Amino acid sequence: MAFRNLTRGLFQLANNRRLYSSISQQIFLRKPIVNQQQFIPFRSFASLQTNDDAYKDLNKFLEKEVQLEKTAQKHPSKLPKIQGFEVQSNGPEVVLTRQSGNEKVTVTFNVTNTVNTSDSEQEAELDAAGQPQASGDAAQPSAQLKSRPTFTVDINRGGQTLSFICSYLPYDYPSAPEHQQQGEDDGKNEQLEDFQIDEFAIHDGEWNEKVYSADCAVIDGELYDKLLNILEEHGIGEEFANQLIDHSTAYEHRQYIGLLEKLQQFSKK
């Protein structure tokens, strides 16, 4: 069986999110800018000012930026596959489905605000004095961005649905497995991705706010392992977790490029 030696102590890493509602209901607040313990007020009435030069400058910048982002794409024509699943997308949302006998498995995630870098890669960008390296230092490779979305898993069986909300383990989790890179990177260890179950619930029909969900931070450790086994038997394991990240990262990059192109068209109006 794939790497699954998680304990209840791991669950304390998870946020207390409610199933599904925590994904669809997010409040984004603009925070004040703090500089030397003083608040800097935002510029008033900036939206009332029109400046053709600003739009021209933005458009000129985007012409290069869009081209650079397209050049940086690892999968410009075809997205990485997720073995055993059919993939459908609508904007930033991606839905994966597979049929297994009389059971239907559906995995849903959204690529918005899912990109980050590993702690080790962020540390590599700092010099010995703890300061960011000079931008002109071309010898240092840029950090690799990854999309690591929270995702939900629905297993429909006999008219009922067993639902899970899952998230990826932190980069610095001590028991995260490693594997040996092949080819050009031979001799280097790359950390594999793995996930945890945050919550689970069972419901009839569509999920709603009246459905009770259990926080996996407080359930029995043996029960948690058996729930992981259920996911593993339905194709939701370590290999799936890594394929999902590859797909999500490539798809998120496409969405980002599309947003830049829309911004460029807006600046030309």
C-alpha positions in Angstrom: 0.0 0.0 0.0 1.2 3.5 -0.7 2.6 5.7 2.0 -0.1 6.1 4.7 1.5 6.2 8.1 -0.4 9.3 9.3 -1.4 9.7 12.9 -4.0 11.8 14.7 -1.3 14.3 15.5 -1.2 15.2 11.8 -4.8 16.3 11.9 -3.9 19.2 14.1 -2.3 20.7 11.0 -5.7 21.0 9.3 -7.9 24.1 9.6 -11.4 23.7 11.0 -13.2 24.0 7.7 -16.8 22.9 7.2 -17.4 20.5 4.3 -18.0 22.3 1.0 -19.2 25.5 2.5 -15.7 26.5 3.4 -14.8 26.3 -0.3 -17.7 28.3 -1.7 -17.9 30.9 1.0 -14.7 32.9 1.2 -14.5 36.5 2.2 -11.6 38.5 0.9 -10.7 41.7 2.8 -8.2 44.3 1.6 -5.7 44.8 4.4 -4.1 48.2 5.2 -0.4 48.5 4.3 1.9 48.7 7.3 5.2 50.5 7.0 7.4 51.2 10.1 4.3 50.7 12.4 2.4 53.4 10.5 -0.6 52.9 8.4 -0.4 54.3 4.9 -3.8 55.3 3.5 -4.9 54.2 0.1 -5.0 56.9 -2.6 -8.5 58.4 -2.8 -10.5 58.6 -6.0 -7.8 56.7 -8.0 -10.5 55.1 -10.1 -11.8 58.5 -11.2 -8.5 59.4 -12.8 -8.0 58.4 -16.5 -4.6 58.3 -18.0 -4.1 56.9 -21.5 -0.3 56.7 -20.8 -0.9 54.3 -17.9 -3.0 52.0 -20.2 -0.4 52.2 -22.9 2.4 51.4 -20.4 0.4 48.5 -19.1 -0.3 47.2 -22.6 3.4 47.4 -23.5 4.4 45.5 -20.4 1.7 42.8 -21.0 2.9 42.2 -24.6 6.2 40.9 -23.2 4.7 39.3 -20.1 2.2 37.2 -21.9 4.9 35.9 -24.3 7.2 35.0 -21.4 4.4 33.1 -19.6 3.5 31.2 -22.8 7.2 30.3 -23.3 7.4 29.1 -19.7 4.4 26.7 -20.1 5.4 23.1 -19.6 2.2 21.8 -21.2 1.2 24.4 -23.8 -1.0 22.1 -26.0 -2.1 19.2 -23.8 -2.7 19.0 -20.1 -1.3 16.2 -18.0 -3.6 13.2 -17.6 -5.1 12.0 -14.4 -5.2 8.2 -14.8 -8.6 6.6 -14.7 -10.6 9.8 -14.6 -12.6 11.9 -17.1 -11.8 15.6 -16.8 -14.2 18.5 -17.4 -13.5 22.1 -16.6 -15.5 25.3 -16.4 -13.4 28.4 -15.7 -11.3 27.8 -12.7 -13.3 24.8 -11.6 -12.3 21.2 -12.5 -14.4 18.1 -12.1 -13.0 14.6 -12.4 -15.3 11.6 -12.7 -15.0 7.8 -12.9 -17.5 4.9 -12.8 -16.6 1.9 -10.7 -19.3 -0.8 -10.9 -22.4 0.7 -9.2 -20.4 3.5 -7.7 -19.6 6.9 -9.2 -16.6 8.9 -7.9 -16.5 12.6 -8.4 -13.5 14.8 -7.5 -14.0 18.6 -7.6 -11.4 21.4 -7.1 -10.9 25.1 -8.0 -7.5 26.4 -9.1 -8.1 30.0 -7.8 -5.5 31.1 -5.2 -3.9 27.7 -5.1 -0.3 28.5 -6.3 2.6 28.5 -3.8 6.2 27.4 -3.6 7.8 25.0 -1.1 9.5 26.3 2.0 12.9 24.9 0.8 12.6 26.8 -2.5 11.7 30.0 -0.7 14.7 29.6 1.6 16.9 29.0 -1.5 16.0 32.5 -2.6 17.5 34.1 0.4 21.2 34.7 0.8 23.3 34.0 3.9 22.3 37.3 5.4 18.6 36.5 5.1 18.1 39.1 2.3 16.6 38.4 -1.1 19.1 37.7 -3.8 19.8 40.3 -6.4 17.4 40.0 -9.3 20.3 40.1 -11.7 21.8 36.9 -10.4 21.0 34.6 -13.2 22.9 31.7 -11.7 20.1 31.0 -9.2 17.1 29.1 -10.5 13.7 30.5 -9.9 11.4 28.7 -7.5 8.9 26.3 -9.0 5.3 27.2 -8.6 2.8 24.5 -7.9 -1.0 24.5 -7.7 -2.0 22.5 -4.6 -5.8 22.9 -4.3 -8.1 21.6 -1.6 -10.4 19.1 -3.3 -13.6 17.2 -2.5 -14.3 13.6 -3.2 -17.9 12.2 -3.5 -18.5 8.5 -3.7 -22.1 7.8 -4.7 -23.4 4.4 -3.8 -27.0 3.2 -3.6 -28.5 6.7 -3.6 -26.3 7.9 -0.8 -23.0 9.9 -1.1 -19.9 9.6 1.1 -18.1 12.9 0.9 -14.6 13.9 1.9 -12.8 17.2 1.9 -9.1 16.8 1.5 -6.0 19.0 1.5 -2.3 18.6 0.8 0.2 18.0 3.5 2.6 20.8 4.3 5.9 20.7 2.5 7.8 20.4 5.8 5.8 17.5 7.1 8.5 15.2 8.6 7.3 11.9 7.2 6.7 13.0 3.7 8.3 10.4 1.3 11.0 11.1 -1.2 11.9 9.3 -4.5 15.0 9.4 -6.7 14.8 11.5 -9.7 15.8 9.9 -13.0 17.7 11.3 -16.0 19.1 14.7 -15.9 18.3 15.2 -12.2 19.8 11.8 -11.2 21.2 12.0 -7.8 18.6 14.4 -6.5 15.7 13.6 -4.2 12.3 15.0 -4.9 9.6 15.1 -2.3 6.4 13.4 -3.3 3.0 15.0 -2.6 0.5 13.4 -0.3 -2.8 14.5 1.2 -4.9 14.3 4.3 -8.7 14.0 4.9 -10.0 17.0 6.8 -13.7 16.1 7.1 -16.2 13.5 5.9 -20.0 13.2 5.8 -22.7 11.0 4.4 -25.8 12.5 2.8 -28.8 11.8 0.6 -29.1 13.8 -2.6 -27.3 17.1 -2.7 -25.2 18.2 0.2 -26.7 21.1 2.3 -26.0 23.0 5.5 -28.1 20.5 7.6 -25.7 17.6 6.9 -23.4 16.8 9.8 -19.7 16.4 9.0 -17.0 15.0 11.2 -13.7 16.7 11.8 -10.9 14.2 11.2 -8.8 15.9 13.9 -10.8 14.3 16.6 -11.8 10.9 15.2 -10.2 7.6 16.0 -6.9 7.0 14.2 -7.8 3.5 13.1 -11.1 4.8 11.6 -9.1 7.5 9.8 -6.8 4.9 8.2 -9.8 2.9 7.0 -11.2 6.0 5.4 -7.9 6.4 3.6 -8.2 2.8 2.4 -11.6 3.5 1.0 -10.2 6.4 -1.0 -7.2 4.3 -2.1 -9.4 1.6 -3.4 -11.3 4.2 -5.5 -8.1 5.5 -7.1 -7.6 8.4 -4.7 -4.1 7.8 -3.4 -0.5 9.1 -3.5 -0.2 8.7 -7.3 -3.5 10.4 -7.9 -2.4 13.3 -5.6 0.7 13.9 -7.7 -1.1 13.7 -11.0 -3.7 16.1 -9.7 -1.0 18.6 -8.8 0.6 18.3 -12.3 -2.8 18.8 -14.0 -3.9 21.6 -11.6 -0.6 23.5 -12.0 -0.7 23.4 -15.8 -4.4 24.3 -15.9 -4.0 27.2 -13.4 -1.1 28.5 -15.6 -3.5 28.6 -18.6 -6.1 30.4 -16.6 -3.5 33.0 -15.5 -2.3 33.6 -19.1 -5.9 34.0 -20.1 -6.4 36.6 -17.4 -3.4 38.5 -18.6 -4.7 38.4 -22.2 -8.1 39.8 -21.0 -6.3 42.5 -19.1 -4.3 43.4 -22.2 -7.5 43.6 -24.3 -9.0 45.8 -21.6 -6.0 48.2 -21.7 -6.5 48.6 -25.5 -10.1 49.8 -25.3 
